[in-house]
Amino acid sequence: MDRNQLLATCRIATLAVTACFATTVPLHAEDKPRNLTIFTSVSGSSWYGIGAGMAEIFAKNGVPANPELGAGLSNVANVGYHKGELGFTVAPALTVAARGQPPFPEPIRNVRVIAGLSSSLMHVFVRQDAGIAALGDLAGRSFMTQRPGTISAIVFEAALKSVGLGTGDLRLSSGDLNEQTDAMKDGRVEGMISVASYPSSWGNELANTVPLRLLPVDDAAFAKLKSDMPTLGRAVIGGGVYAGQDSDVATVSAQMVVVAADDMPDGEAYWIAKTLTENLEALKKVHGSFQDLTVSDLANVAGGHLHPGAEKYYRETGAINETGAINETGAIK
């Protein structure tokens, strides 16, 4: 056998061994990230604490992680622009980002959900002596929303739209939560809105100070809301939770979600979803609102679009519940 024949034979043998190795060694379904940055909220906030607790879970499973300061809307941009691997936000922010609505200067559609966590509920409180019984009754009334561009302000505007009103139909002002509750207490406004954890300590304190009524979102309004903003969910504020509110009140929810860029490797997204699921008991201890968290909650987000890697893991566990991708009105393409 001459030299050329020998080289050709070696090449064939090498290819055969490579092919055999490729067919007998399975590809890994999961792949640990090298490290993880988690965008949360301001220092001392519940989200920052959750980020620190989640980082500890990842670290104990072999991946260094650290929480970073952020905010619900800016975190979508931080992740979309690859400033970090993970971010906390609420599901409706994905709709707002995908549309490029303020405060986003341009559409951000490259963000996917890794896991859903607890939900915040829309609280529309009005003074009992104001004679307001429904969202449609807010026309011409003094009302304080939160700062423009916040999720509370965005959801409230959508809620008004669902009953045929716009912000210009109210005597509207804006402020932070402390300014809102102070204005309610001294009678400067007749109502306020906050998409907040449930039950909320500030809501309890306010209801024990001022006789209040919670305004419901009826089924017709919710259908319009859901069509316009598919990342909102349905929820109920239970009777007796707040002073003066004896019966259940239907409202909408905004689920807290963990997001990543859509080009995060599938194996890394799989590992993150798997790690959170397998450490669910530890995750529940990170924040009081997680005490009833289930694997189904992690896997299912209203209108949410799961990262393919995370979706693969949740399908394997059987936790997935088909809710549909975000549609054209709030599309994540």
N, C-alpha and C positions, 0 to 999 in steps of 0.2 A: 504494500500500500504506500503510494507516494505521499509527499507532505500535504498536497492539496486535498487528496482524498481523506487523509487523517483529520484535517481541520474541518472538512465538511461533515464527517462522521461525528466529531465532537460537538459541532453546532446543533446537529439534529438531536443528539443525546441531551444537550443542555435544554433545548426547547421542550423535549419530552418530559424532563424532570420538572421544569417550570410549570408546564401545563398540569402535570400530576399534582404538584404542590398547590396550585391555584384551585384545583377541584376538590382537594381533600382537606385543606385548611379553611375553615369558615371565616367570613368577614365578621368583624366584631360589630354587634348591634349598637354598642355604646362605646364612647371614647371620652375619657375624662378631660375636661378643659384644663389648660395649664394654670389658669387663675381666673377669678371672677370679680368684676367690679359691679356693685349693685347701687344704682341711683335711687335715693329714697326721698327724704324731705329735709326740713330744717333740723338742726341739732336740737335734741330734746323732744322731738315729735314722736308720735306713736310709730310712724313709718320708719323713722331712723332706728328706733328700738327694734322693730321687726327686721329691718335689714341687718342689724348687728346679730340678732338671733339666728337668722337664716345663714349669715356668713359663718357662724360657729358650726352649724350643721354641715355645711360644705367642707369646712376645714377638717372636721372630725372624720370626714369621708375621703380625705386626701387631696382636696383642692383648696389652696389658699384663696380667701375671699375677703373683701372689705366693703363696708357701706360708704357711700359718698353722698354729700348733700345734693338736694335736687328739689323738684316739685312735680306734681302730677302731670302737667302738660309738658313742661320742659324735658321731663324724663323720656318722653316719646321721641323728641328731637335728639336727645343725647344718644339714645340707642340707635335711632335711625341713621345718625351721622357717625356711628361707630366710635363714640367717645368712651364707651364702656359696654360690657356684655349684657347686663340685665338692668331693668328699671321697673319701678312700681308706678302704676297709674290706675285709672278707673276706665272700664270698658268704653264708655261714651267718648273718652278722649281719642280713641282710635278712629271713630267716625269723624270727629272734628279735624283731626290731623289728616286723614285721607282726603277730605274735601278741601284742605288748605284754608279753613275758616280761621279768623282771628282767634288766638294770637299767632297762628302759624302763617308765616309769609308765603309759604308754598306747600303743596300737598306732600305728605310723608306717607308712603304706602308700603314701605319695606319693613314693617314691624309686625311680628307675630306673637301670639300668646303662648307662653310656656305653661302657665298654671293660673287658675282662678283661686282667689282667696275669699275673704268675707265681703259682704255687701254693705254699702252705705245706702240709706233710704232718704228719699226726698221728704222733708218736713216743711209743710206750708202752714205756719201758725198764724192765726188772726185773733184779735181780741174778741172775747165773747160779746162784749157790748157794742161791737161794730155792725152786727146784723149781717154778716157775710157767711153764707152757707156753702158756696161752691166757687170754683175758680172763675167762672163766668161773672160772678158778682164783684170781682176786683176792679172792674172798669170804673175809672174816676176816683179810686181810693188811694190813700197814702200808703205806700209800701216800700220796704227796703230790701233790695236784693244784695248779693255780694259783688265784689269788684268785677268789672267787665273782663271777660276772658277766663274767669274761674268756672269750674264745672257746675257749681251751684247756679251761677248766672246763665250759663248756656242751657242747662236743663230747664230752668224756669222759663226762659224765653220759648223753648220748644213746647212746654206745658201750656203757656198762654196761647200759642199758635194753635194748639189742638182744640181750644174752645173758641177760636175765632178772634182772639185778642192779640195785640202787639204791645211792646213795652211803652209805646207812646200813648196807650189808652189808660195808663195808670199815672198817678202822681208819684213817680218812681225816683228813689234815691239809692245810693249804694254805700256799702261800708263793710268792714270786717265783722266777724261774729260778735265781738264785744260791743261794737257800735250798734249792731242790729238789736241785740238784747236790751241795751240801754235805751234805745229809742222806743222799744216796745214797753218798757217799764214806765217811762215818763210820758207815754201817750203821744209822742211825736209822729208815730206811724201806727197804722192799724194792722199791719201784717209784715211777715218776713219769711224768707226761704233759706234753707240750708240743706244740702245733701250731706248727711252726716251719719256717723256710726249710730247703731241702734241697740238698746235705748241709749240716748245721749244724756250725759250728766248735766250739760247746760240746758237741755230741754226740760229736764226734771226741775231744775232750779227756777227756770222761767215760769213754768206752769204752776209752781207753788207760790209764785209771787204775783202773777197776773192771771186772772181767769182767761183761759185760752180755748180755742177750737182748732182742730186739725182739719184742713180741707182735703177731701178725697179726690182721686183721679178716677172717674167712672170708666166703664168698659169702652164706651165710644171714644172718649178722649185718649184712652190708652192705645186703642187700635191705631189712631192717627199718629200718636207719639211713636209707637213701635215701627210704623211704616217710615216715618221720617228719620228716626234714630234707632236702628235695629239693635244697637248694643245696650239699650236699656232693658231692664227686666221688670217683672211684676212682683209686688211685695205688699205686705199688710202690716200696719202698725196696730198691735193688739190693744183691745180695750182694757183700760185700767193701768196701762203702762205710764201714762202721763195724767196728772191730776186734772179732773174735769172731763176726761175723755173716756166714757164708759163703754163705747162700742168700737168694734174693729173699723179701721179706716184703710181703704185701698189706696196704694200709692205706687211709686216706681222705685226701682233700685239701680244702683250703679256698682257693679262688682269690682273690687280691687283685683288687679291682675299683675302678673309678672310677665314682662315682655322681653323679647330679644330681636335682633335683626334677622331678616329672613335668610340671610346667607350664613348664619351660624351653622356649622357642620351638623348634619342630622344626628350623628353619634353623640355630640356634646349636648344637644337639646334633649335627646333620649336620656342621657345620664342625669341631667338636672331634674327632669320629671320623675325619673326612677328614684333618685335620692330623696326628693321631697316626699314622695309617696311612702317609701320604706322608712322614713323618719317622721311619719305623720304625728305620732304621739309627742315627739319632741317639738314639732312645729306648733302643735296645739298649745304648748306651754309658753310660746313666744309672746302671745297676746291674748287677752281675754276674749276677743271677738272670734278667735279660732277654735274655741272649745268644742263646737259641734261640727267642725270641718270634716268632710269626708273625701274619699278619693274621687267620688262623682263630682264634688264641688271643684276639685282641681282640674278635672277634665272638661267640664262644661261651663262655657261662658256665653251669656246672651249675645247672639250675633257674632260671637268671637271666631277668629280664624286661627286655629292652632298651628304652631310650627310643625312641619311634617315629622320631625324627630320625636317631639313630644306626643304627637298624635299616634305614632307607631306604638309607643310604650303604652298609652292609655287604651288602645285597642287590644293590646296583648293582655292587659289586666281585665278587660271586659267592662271597664268603667265608662267608656265613651258613650255619649248619648247624642245622636244626630240632631243638631240644632240648626244646621245650614250655615253656609259661609256668609260673610257680610255682603249685602246686596249692592246694587249699583248706587243707591243713594248715599252709601257710606262705604264704598268699596275699598278693600285693600287688594289691589291687583297683584 
